[in-house]
């Protein structure tokens, strides 16, 4: 897990070095720089050592025939199997990164279909004088790009690196208007900063000096799963899915540093823990992490403790207090470079800080099952023309488009659910996944830790998305097949627990101990941009008076001040 940079153009070496320095948190263990002065190309790398901790694992790496230079971020979990298949390559390390380089040298872009994992990497082809940037199937790892002033190209893991490159990036009004008017973000290559775009999930970027970047899709989920639904017996599907779950978790324990697990009190965490027990045995003592806020109405600590009863897993809770929020919010805003999910994201960030303090550099969590098995309440009322709401479990709207100037709101994009299937239960692009993965990557890397998502193994997603609706929703309950499968792994009180949003007392804190801080941030936002109508300040006062049960829009407005000041 690392931070990567690639620059093609004038002063590439110096620019790449500066970009790399500002994302040191992504890889504090080593710094690497490779250049091709003739082609004006530089690749830079910040290493967080996870597999093969020796000097042999340093990057950038150059292929044995000296044709390809590569910087790699992420993990390819089936690297041992691929290495055996590519046994004739003259390896210099035991890393998965070098296996990817060997695979590229042998198969080119066709190697991507063979990779199981999360990854973003850039390869410079010295013979063809061309660059390729690749992002994993679901966008677990980030890869961003921007044109430089001299017509060159820069790529990096985080937006802040482009500022270090001297690019004068400005807020993207369309992205902000879409976010504030509809609550949608991370639905396209657009970021919140004009001129910086993301390589979309499952895509690669090809570029030659003098030309324009060309995007191509290498992984197409709808094409992979097809239109036909899986009509095999439910028990057959459950057996296959469980075996894939076990294999996915087992692969993600491949590490030369300690691995831990993030837990909440819900079914997904219970299932993850049950699979860990199944894979490692009853003596497994993997450290378990969770967050608390000291508010019994929100904290899931009793459920987590019940989950860990009769196991050897030590529990390490991380407490977030209201007093910590102002400083931590600014810190995480600088780490993320864009708006993020509010106080729950801050509580989540504390888990990674605690894990780092405990010497646990890799964490697993349960992201992805709700999207596969219709776990969120909005799936039960979804239609095929409206994207999933931003926040579940709330009566009032999460957004306040009525507080925006009409001409600004009109800049927003109209975002609709893709109609390839005509079924919102088979879409992964407009759910919470894209933005959650962005938050998860930045807050884990801010603490120099690696987060692995076993439930987002593409084999699991493809199998789940082939299942008919009645295996996902029965009555008003989602995750039908998953709950049936959990009877083999999860105690009854946890298996039958209702879906609960993982939340914090954000609403109460913003009205209470954080009201002065929040008011200052909102005033700063309204004074800084001309996006809001005159009634915006009235809306804030009404919120303080206790009207409304949703604070998401309040955090949106707070985010404007923090992000634009970063």
KOLKEVEX-921992 format. One line per field, with one value per residue (C-alpha): residue number from 1; residue in three letters; z, x, y. Coordinates in steps of 0.05 Angstrom, whole numbers, plus 5000, padded with zeros to 4 digits. Example, Ala and Ser with C-alpha at 12.3 -4.5 7.8 and 13.67 -1.06 7.14 Angstrom:
<dotors>
i c(1,2)
aa c(ALA,SER)
w c(5156,5143)
u c(5246,5273)
v c(4910,4979)
</dotors>
This chain:
<dotors>
i c(1,2,3,4,5,6,7,8,9,10,11,12,13,14,15,16,17,18,19,20,21,22,23,24,25,26,27,28,29,30,31,32,33,34,35,36,37,38,39,40,41,42,43,44,45,46,47,48,49,50,51,52,53,54,55,56,57,58,59,60,61,62,63,64,65,66,67,68,69,70,71,72,73,74,75,76,77,78,79,80,81,82,83,84,85,86,87,88,89,90,91,92,93,94,95,96,97,98,99,100,101,102,103,104,105,106,107,108,109,110,111,112,113,114,115,116,117,118,119,120,121,122,123,124,125,126,127,128,129,130,131,132,133,134,135,136,137,138,139,140,141,142,143,144,145,146,147,148,149,150,151,152,153,154,155,156,157,158,159,160,161,162,163,164,165,166,167,168,169,170,171,172,173,174,175,176,177,178,179,180,181,182,183,184,185,186,187,188,189,190,191,192,193,194,195,196,197,198,199,200,201,202,203,204,205,206,207,208,209,210,211,212,213,214,215,216,217,218,219,220,221,222,223,224,225,226,227,228,229,230,231,232,233,234,235,236,237,238,239,240,241,242,243,244,245,246,247,248,249,250,251,252,253,254,255,256,257,258,259,260,261,262,263,264,265,266,267,268,269,270,271,272,273,274,275,276,277,278,279,280,281,282,283,284,285,286,287,288,289,290,291,292,293,294,295,296,297,298,299,300,301,302,303,304,305,306,307,308,309,310,311,312,313,314,315,316,317,318,319,320,321,322,323,324,325,326,327,328,329,330,331,332,333,334,335,336,337,338,339,340,341,342,343,344,345,346,347,348,349,350,351,352,353,354,355,356,357,358,359,360,361,362,363,364,365,366,367,368,369,370,371,372,373,374,375,376,377,378,379,380,381,382,383,384,385,386,387,388,389,390,391,392,393,394,395,396,397,398,399,400,401,402,403,404,405,406,407,408,409,410,411,412,413,414,415,416,417,418,419,420,421,422,423,424,425,426,427,428,429,430,431,432,433,434,435,436,437,438,439,440,441,442,443,444,445,446,447,448,449,450,451,452,453,454,455,456,457,458,459,460,461,462,463,464,465,466,467,468,469,470,471,472,473,474,475,476,477,478,479,480,481,482,483,484,485,486,487,488,489,490,491,492,493,494,495,496,497,498,499,500,501,502,503,504,505,506,507,508,509,510,511,512,513,514,515,516,517,518,519,520,521,522,523,524,525,526,527,528,529,530,531,532,533,534,535,536,537,538,539,540,541,542,543,544,545,546,547,548,549,550,551,552,553,554,555,556,557,558,559,560,561,562,563,564,565,566)
aa c(UNK,UNK,UNK,UNK,UNK,UNK,UNK,UNK,UNK,UNK,UNK,UNK,UNK,UNK,UNK,UNK,UNK,UNK,UNK,UNK,UNK,UNK,UNK,UNK,UNK,UNK,UNK,UNK,UNK,UNK,UNK,UNK,UNK,UNK,UNK,UNK,UNK,UNK,UNK,UNK,UNK,UNK,UNK,UNK,UNK,UNK,UNK,UNK,UNK,UNK,UNK,UNK,UNK,UNK,UNK,UNK,UNK,UNK,UNK,UNK,UNK,UNK,UNK,UNK,UNK,UNK,UNK,UNK,UNK,UNK,UNK,UNK,UNK,UNK,UNK,UNK,UNK,UNK,UNK,UNK,UNK,UNK,UNK,UNK,UNK,UNK,UNK,UNK,UNK,UNK,UNK,UNK,UNK,UNK,UNK,UNK,UNK,UNK,UNK,UNK,UNK,UNK,UNK,UNK,UNK,UNK,UNK,UNK,UNK,UNK,UNK,UNK,UNK,UNK,UNK,UNK,UNK,UNK,UNK,UNK,UNK,UNK,UNK,UNK,UNK,UNK,UNK,UNK,UNK,UNK,UNK,UNK,UNK,UNK,UNK,UNK,UNK,UNK,UNK,UNK,UNK,UNK,UNK,UNK,UNK,UNK,UNK,UNK,UNK,UNK,UNK,UNK,UNK,UNK,UNK,UNK,UNK,UNK,UNK,UNK,UNK,UNK,UNK,UNK,UNK,UNK,UNK,UNK,UNK,UNK,UNK,UNK,UNK,UNK,UNK,UNK,UNK,UNK,UNK,UNK,UNK,UNK,UNK,UNK,UNK,UNK,UNK,UNK,UNK,UNK,UNK,UNK,UNK,UNK,UNK,UNK,UNK,UNK,UNK,UNK,UNK,UNK,UNK,UNK,UNK,UNK,UNK,UNK,UNK,UNK,UNK,UNK,UNK,UNK,UNK,UNK,UNK,UNK,UNK,UNK,UNK,UNK,UNK,UNK,UNK,UNK,UNK,UNK,UNK,UNK,UNK,UNK,UNK,UNK,UNK,UNK,UNK,UNK,UNK,UNK,UNK,UNK,UNK,UNK,UNK,UNK,UNK,UNK,UNK,UNK,UNK,UNK,UNK,UNK,UNK,UNK,UNK,UNK,UNK,UNK,UNK,UNK,UNK,UNK,UNK,UNK,UNK,UNK,UNK,UNK,UNK,UNK,UNK,UNK,UNK,UNK,UNK,UNK,UNK,UNK,UNK,UNK,UNK,UNK,UNK,UNK,UNK,UNK,UNK,UNK,UNK,UNK,UNK,UNK,UNK,UNK,UNK,UNK,UNK,UNK,UNK,UNK,UNK,UNK,UNK,UNK,UNK,UNK,UNK,UNK,UNK,UNK,UNK,UNK,UNK,UNK,UNK,UNK,UNK,UNK,UNK,UNK,UNK,UNK,UNK,UNK,UNK,UNK,UNK,UNK,UNK,UNK,UNK,UNK,UNK,UNK,UNK,UNK,UNK,UNK,UNK,UNK,UNK,UNK,UNK,UNK,UNK,UNK,UNK,UNK,UNK,UNK,UNK,UNK,UNK,UNK,UNK,UNK,UNK,UNK,UNK,UNK,UNK,UNK,UNK,UNK,UNK,UNK,UNK,UNK,UNK,UNK,UNK,UNK,UNK,UNK,UNK,UNK,UNK,UNK,UNK,UNK,UNK,UNK,UNK,UNK,UNK,UNK,UNK,UNK,UNK,UNK,UNK,UNK,UNK,UNK,UNK,UNK,UNK,UNK,UNK,UNK,UNK,UNK,UNK,UNK,UNK,UNK,UNK,UNK,UNK,UNK,UNK,UNK,UNK,UNK,UNK,UNK,UNK,UNK,UNK,UNK,UNK,UNK,UNK,UNK,UNK,UNK,UNK,UNK,UNK,UNK,UNK,UNK,UNK,UNK,UNK,UNK,UNK,UNK,UNK,UNK,UNK,UNK,UNK,UNK,UNK,UNK,UNK,UNK,UNK,UNK,UNK,UNK,UNK,UNK,UNK,UNK,UNK,UNK,UNK,UNK,UNK,UNK,UNK,UNK,UNK,UNK,UNK,UNK,UNK,UNK,UNK,UNK,UNK,UNK,UNK,UNK,UNK,UNK,UNK,UNK,UNK,UNK,UNK,UNK,UNK,UNK,UNK,UNK,UNK,UNK,UNK,UNK,UNK,UNK,UNK,UNK,UNK,UNK,UNK,UNK,UNK,UNK,UNK,UNK,UNK,UNK,UNK,UNK,UNK,UNK,UNK,UNK,UNK,UNK,UNK,UNK,UNK,UNK,UNK,UNK,UNK,UNK,UNK,UNK,UNK,UNK,UNK,UNK,UNK,UNK,UNK,UNK,UNK,UNK,UNK,UNK,UNK,UNK,UNK,UNK,UNK,UNK,UNK,UNK,UNK,UNK,UNK,UNK,UNK,UNK,UNK,UNK,UNK,UNK,UNK,UNK,UNK,UNK,UNK,UNK,UNK,UNK,UNK,UNK)
w c(5000,4978,4945,4871,4824,4750,4711,4637,4616,4631,4699,4710,4763,4807,4800,4816,4877,4903,4891,4926,4987,5001,5004,5049,5097,5045,5050,5107,5100,5036,4981,4909,4845,4774,4714,4640,4625,4549,4550,4608,4650,4725,4770,4845,4901,4975,5006,5063,5071,5076,5034,5031,5079,5051,5007,4947,4950,4938,4879,4825,4792,4723,4684,4672,4598,4618,4577,4631,4692,4743,4807,4842,4898,4930,4937,4888,4935,4887,4872,4895,4846,4789,4808,4801,4732,4714,4747,4691,4707,4742,4806,4852,4908,4940,4928,4892,4856,4818,4800,4768,4729,4706,4686,4646,4611,4592,4577,4572,4589,4586,4653,4689,4685,4725,4784,4848,4891,4897,4857,4819,4780,4725,4674,4627,4564,4544,4476,4455,4494,4523,4591,4619,4685,4712,4767,4799,4783,4836,4849,4918,4905,4875,4812,4791,4731,4706,4648,4665,4641,4584,4557,4595,4643,4717,4756,4832,4888,4919,4896,4941,4899,4841,4883,4899,4824,4819,4785,4802,4811,4827,4855,4803,4806,4772,4822,4881,4852,4840,4911,4945,4903,4898,4949,4894,4885,4859,4802,4746,4733,4757,4824,4866,4834,4761,4719,4764,4744,4769,4726,4733,4768,4722,4671,4644,4617,4556,4536,4490,4493,4447,4450,4495,4550,4526,4575,4562,4604,4620,4669,4654,4710,4670,4613,4662,4697,4637,4636,4657,4731,4770,4776,4810,4877,4934,4973,4914,4909,4984,4985,4928,4959,5026,4996,4958,5023,5057,5000,4997,5071,5070,5013,5049,5108,5064,5097,5129,5182,5233,5207,5247,5235,5240,5272,5282,5314,5250,5208,5161,5216,5249,5184,5173,5243,5232,5168,5202,5255,5201,5163,5223,5275,5344,5369,5324,5364,5311,5343,5335,5330,5337,5351,5406,5423,5494,5472,5485,5434,5379,5404,5382,5435,5469,5402,5388,5456,5445,5379,5411,5469,5473,5425,5436,5397,5439,5431,5424,5424,5400,5433,5395,5437,5414,5438,5388,5328,5307,5303,5275,5223,5196,5195,5158,5109,5091,5082,5039,4996,4983,5024,5066,5107,5171,5243,5228,5182,5239,5286,5233,5225,5298,5288,5240,5286,5343,5299,5279,5353,5366,5310,5267,5196,5158,5174,5143,5144,5119,5063,5004,5028,5033,4959,4939,4979,4985,5057,5059,5069,5005,4963,4984,4955,4898,4826,4763,4750,4816,4848,4919,4973,5009,5079,5104,5168,5164,5152,5130,5068,5072,5026,5021,4948,4967,5000,4936,4885,4826,4776,4817,4828,4753,4743,4775,4733,4726,4752,4738,4753,4693,4655,4627,4672,4691,4761,4816,4855,4803,4803,4840,4813,4844,4912,4973,4949,4906,4959,5017,4983,4974,5048,5069,5028,5051,5126,5129,5091,5133,5190,5146,5150,5097,5091,5056,5033,5028,5011,4948,4917,4845,4847,4904,4872,4806,4839,4883,4825,4786,4840,4833,4877,4921,4945,4969,4995,5031,5057,5085,5101,5058,5054,5052,5026,5067,5131,5113,5100,5166,5204,5193,5223,5266,5334,5330,5365,5315,5254,5264,5286,5244,5198,5237,5205,5233,5262,5314,5352,5297,5298,5374,5375,5319,5357,5424,5442,5370,5352,5358,5317,5265,5261,5248,5192,5161,5165,5132,5076,5062,5062,5016,4959,4923,4918,4970,4972,5028,5066,5080,5147,5167,5153,5200,5255,5246,5252,5317,5342,5336,5270,5226,5240,5187,5194,5129,5095,5155,5147,5072,5087,5140,5089,5041,5090,5108,5038,5004,5059,5055)
u c(5000,5032,5029,5046,5065,5081,5100,5116,5140,5189,5223,5192,5242,5235,5159,5151,5195,5154,5089,5115,5138,5068,5037,5090,5036,5015,5084,5130,5177,5214,5218,5236,5247,5261,5273,5282,5315,5312,5236,5226,5191,5193,5159,5159,5136,5122,5124,5083,5118,5067,5094,5169,5195,5266,5300,5286,5213,5227,5196,5195,5210,5238,5224,5279,5285,5289,5227,5176,5181,5125,5097,5044,4995,4951,4953,4945,4926,4935,5007,5035,4993,5011,5084,5082,5052,5107,5163,5213,5215,5280,5249,5289,5238,5180,5129,5063,5084,5140,5091,5046,5105,5123,5051,5048,5113,5084,5011,5005,4936,4907,4940,4888,4834,4879,4888,4849,4857,4856,4906,4926,4990,5026,5073,5119,5137,5206,5204,5136,5146,5076,5044,4987,4951,4906,4853,4821,4752,4712,4759,4784,4850,4853,4887,4879,4907,4916,4950,5011,5025,5070,5020,5049,5013,5015,4983,4980,4943,4916,4894,4942,4999,4977,4982,5053,5065,5048,4981,4931,4870,4805,4738,4695,4628,4591,4615,4598,4529,4514,4536,4497,4434,4427,4476,4511,4586,4638,4592,4638,4712,4699,4729,4713,4773,4771,4826,4838,4800,4797,4812,4745,4740,4755,4788,4857,4886,4932,4974,5031,5067,5034,4967,4906,4894,4849,4805,4785,4745,4780,4728,4653,4610,4545,4580,4611,4546,4500,4425,4406,4392,4418,4364,4405,4380,4390,4432,4479,4489,4498,4551,4589,4585,4609,4669,4686,4679,4728,4778,4772,4785,4842,4876,4871,4910,4971,5017,5085,5057,5000,4929,4868,4793,4744,4678,4610,4552,4516,4508,4565,4617,4590,4596,4666,4687,4654,4693,4758,4743,4727,4792,4839,4805,4778,4847,4850,4871,4867,4857,4788,4776,4712,4693,4650,4625,4601,4528,4489,4437,4489,4546,4547,4596,4547,4535,4610,4624,4570,4602,4669,4643,4677,4733,4805,4801,4822,4776,4807,4753,4770,4732,4713,4691,4658,4718,4763,4719,4743,4817,4805,4756,4807,4861,4817,4794,4867,4876,4814,4820,4745,4680,4672,4619,4617,4630,4622,4682,4721,4703,4725,4791,4806,4805,4863,4902,4892,4912,4976,4992,4981,5028,4971,4984,4930,4856,4797,4726,4658,4645,4604,4552,4495,4504,4507,4447,4402,4417,4400,4328,4327,4334,4265,4235,4283,4262,4304,4307,4330,4398,4403,4394,4455,4432,4387,4347,4323,4255,4278,4317,4392,4402,4376,4374,4323,4380,4421,4419,4379,4433,4485,4440,4428,4502,4492,4490,4427,4448,4404,4414,4442,4388,4429,4391,4333,4345,4377,4393,4446,4483,4547,4564,4511,4507,4548,4607,4646,4646,4655,4717,4745,4735,4762,4825,4843,4829,4866,4926,4926,4946,4995,4953,4924,4850,4828,4757,4745,4672,4689,4726,4699,4682,4633,4602,4591,4557,4513,4492,4468,4417,4343,4308,4274,4342,4358,4292,4238,4181,4214,4281,4343,4401,4355,4405,4461,4420,4407,4481,4498,4463,4526,4573,4537,4501,4426,4420,4469,4443,4372,4389,4355,4396,4423,4459,4529,4521,4545,4510,4527,4459,4461,4534,4524,4465,4500,4574,4596,4546,4595,4648,4597,4568,4637,4650,4581,4591,4659,4628,4571,4619,4670,4625,4565,4528,4474,4408,4391,4350,4412,4427,4355,4358,4418,4381,4321,4365,4394,4323,4312,4275,4294,4325,4379,4446,4478,4466,4496,4560,4560,4562,4616,4656,4658,4698,4745,4758,4768,4814,4858)
v c(5000,5064,5131,5137,5194,5197,5259,5268,5336,5392,5386,5318,5295,5356,5358,5284,5291,5349,5312,5250,5290,5316,5246,5217,5193,5141,5109,5130,5071,5088,5140,5121,5160,5135,5180,5175,5242,5233,5223,5273,5220,5210,5159,5169,5122,5126,5057,5028,4961,4904,4847,4833,4886,4883,4934,4888,4910,4984,5020,5044,4977,4964,4900,4850,4870,4944,4961,4977,5022,5017,5048,5006,5020,4967,4892,4834,4778,4720,4740,4673,4635,4683,4679,4603,4612,4662,4622,4636,4711,4732,4760,4804,4808,4770,4826,4825,4888,4853,4797,4849,4877,4806,4794,4859,4841,4773,4788,4863,4892,4822,4807,4851,4798,4752,4799,4791,4852,4927,4967,5029,5030,5068,5037,5075,5036,5059,5026,5054,5119,5113,5113,5070,5082,5028,5028,4966,4940,4978,5036,5015,5050,5120,5145,5218,5256,5327,5362,5402,5473,5450,5400,5341,5295,5282,5225,5216,5181,5245,5314,5352,5325,5368,5430,5410,5405,5478,5470,5524,5481,5515,5490,5455,5491,5434,5382,5427,5444,5371,5353,5408,5404,5328,5299,5259,5254,5205,5185,5206,5222,5293,5313,5375,5409,5432,5402,5342,5279,5208,5148,5113,5047,4988,5034,5048,5112,5110,5169,5188,5256,5305,5271,5271,5220,5164,5125,5053,5005,4940,4914,4918,4890,4888,4852,4803,4783,4786,4795,4725,4714,4654,4602,4548,4523,4572,4523,4514,4590,4597,4542,4574,4644,4619,4585,4649,4688,4641,4646,4721,4730,4679,4715,4782,4755,4750,4800,4806,4854,4845,4844,4867,4875,4933,4914,4946,4910,4889,4827,4843,4849,4787,4749,4775,4753,4685,4675,4694,4642,4592,4606,4613,4569,4582,4603,4664,4724,4778,4846,4876,4951,4992,5064,5093,5163,5153,5158,5094,5114,5105,5063,4990,4967,4919,4884,4881,4852,4800,4783,4772,4730,4662,4684,4703,4767,4827,4888,4957,5011,5082,5138,5201,5260,5324,5364,5328,5342,5412,5395,5325,5351,5399,5345,5296,5350,5362,5287,5277,5341,5337,5333,5271,5236,5277,5257,5182,5188,5222,5165,5115,5153,5144,5068,5072,5118,5069,5010,5045,5057,4983,4963,4935,4962,4923,4923,4886,4913,4894,4944,4918,4869,4919,4937,4864,4840,4902,4916,4990,5012,5052,4989,4969,5032,5044,5053,5052,5127,5157,5146,5119,5173,5200,5182,5127,5123,5195,5227,5296,5311,5304,5364,5436,5456,5509,5547,5551,5607,5580,5597,5559,5499,5496,5481,5412,5349,5308,5240,5179,5106,5068,5030,4973,4925,4970,4945,4989,4926,4911,4977,4992,5061,5106,5072,5092,5050,5101,5156,5107,5079,5149,5165,5097,5103,5173,5163,5097,5124,5188,5141,5102,5039,4993,4977,4913,4900,4825,4832,4872,4814,4816,4742,4755,4817,4781,4722,4766,4810,4749,4733,4748,4799,4747,4722,4793,4822,4783,4826,4887,4854,4855,4807,4747,4695,4725,4717,4645,4634,4667,4611,4571,4624,4676,4670,4680,4748,4778,4741,4766,4837,4891,4936,4995,5054,5061,5130,5180,5236,5285,5318,5329,5352,5403,5432,5427,5427,5441,5495,5552,5517,5495,5565,5595,5545,5558,5634,5626,5584,5632,5690,5656,5631,5661,5595,5607,5643,5693,5641,5598,5632,5625,5550,5544,5581,5536,5475,5502,5512,5437,5432,5373,5305,5306,5341,5318,5385,5421,5381,5395,5470,5461,5422,5481,5523,5466,5440,5507,5530,5467)
</dotors>
